[in-house]
Amino acid sequence: MAEALTLHEDPRSGNCFKIKLTAALLGLPLATRAYDIMKGETRTPEFLATVNANGRIPVLQIGDGPDARFLPESNAACWYLAHASHLIPQERFAQSDMLRWMFFEQYSHEPNIATLRFWLRFVGEANLSAEQRAQVMPKRIAGSAALDLMNRHLARSAFFCGGSVTIADIALFAYTHVAEEGGFGLGDYPHINAWIARIEALPGFVAMD
Ligand SMILES: N[C@@H](CCC(=O)N[C@@H](CS)C(=O)NCC(=O)O)C(=O)O
């Protein structure tokens, strides 16, 4: 890839880690620019005007200067990096099935597992609002259901879309491998644990900060 790539990130974020892991597995150089989301650094007028009007990281910046383009949404950024690589299947059904798992990640997995990790590890249970407290149990139930589904699928398949890794695995790995930080025990999910070990053994794998 000829263009300079810069990740606007908070290193604690699993959504940002997806993009760093994709780049590492592909051997792509990726610069980073860090923000502290706990201090509202992605909500400044400058960030909203130039990087992401949605006020969130990750954002993949492609190119520099006035021609730079900004791509928010972790899974879109993984797709951009992995375009035409071995991390995206070529066959039509397999490619659509990969997207199915990435949409599942954003709807059924990340809003439950990543949010509980953020609340428990970074915000702190004692600091949760009454509204957040009321959401802990529903998110615990929904997150566990997502892990259960993944475990059953991985009983039949080495990776989410068959025998080789795709960006669906990267998307789901990011918050699954740290799910215990959100209070989700992984002991009951042997197939998830075996899949985590397979991903960590991939050439070029990098750990989350
Ligand atoms: N669907 C988005 C989620 C992005 C997101 O929720 N980012 C969080 C950190 S992981 C954030 O920037 N929070 C700061 C804020 O909302 O102010 C993605 O996959 O990239």
PDBQT file of the ligand as one rigid body, heavy atoms in Angstrom, charges set to zero:
ROOT
HETATM    1  N1  LIG A 301     -18.653   0.898  15.980  1.00  0.00    +0.000 N 
HETATM    2  C1  LIG A 301     -17.456   1.633  16.279  1.00  0.00    +0.000 C 
HETATM    3  C2  LIG A 301     -17.387   1.880  17.794  1.00  0.00    +0.000 C 
HETATM    4  C3  LIG A 301     -16.409   3.009  18.123  1.00  0.00    +0.000 C 
HETATM    5  C4  LIG A 301     -16.406   3.298  19.596  1.00  0.00    +0.000 C 
HETATM    6  O1  LIG A 301     -17.389   3.022  20.336  1.00  0.00    +0.000 OA
HETATM    7  N2  LIG A 301     -15.315   3.896  20.055  1.00  0.00    +0.000 N 
HETATM    8  C5  LIG A 301     -15.153   4.190  21.460  1.00  0.00    +0.000 C 
HETATM    9  C6  LIG A 301     -13.874   3.528  22.001  1.00  0.00    +0.000 C 
HETATM   10  S1  LIG A 301     -13.824   1.793  21.682  1.00  0.00    +0.000 SA
HETATM   11  C7  LIG A 301     -14.975   5.701  21.640  1.00  0.00    +0.000 C 
HETATM   12  O2  LIG A 301     -14.355   6.344  20.834  1.00  0.00    +0.000 OA
HETATM   13  N3  LIG A 301     -15.526   6.255  22.724  1.00  0.00    +0.000 N 
HETATM   14  C8  LIG A 301     -15.304   7.631  23.058  1.00  0.00    +0.000 C 
HETATM   15  C9  LIG A 301     -16.549   8.439  23.030  1.00  0.00    +0.000 C 
HETATM   16  O3  LIG A 301     -17.626   7.916  22.651  1.00  0.00    +0.000 OA
HETATM   17  O4  LIG A 301     -16.442   9.609  23.386  1.00  0.00    +0.000 OA
HETATM   18  C10 LIG A 301     -16.218   0.870  15.774  1.00  0.00    +0.000 C 
HETATM   19  O5  LIG A 301     -16.308  -0.360  15.615  1.00  0.00    +0.000 OA
HETATM   20  O6  LIG A 301     -15.191   1.488  15.516  1.00  0.00    +0.000 OA
ENDROOT
TORSDOF 0
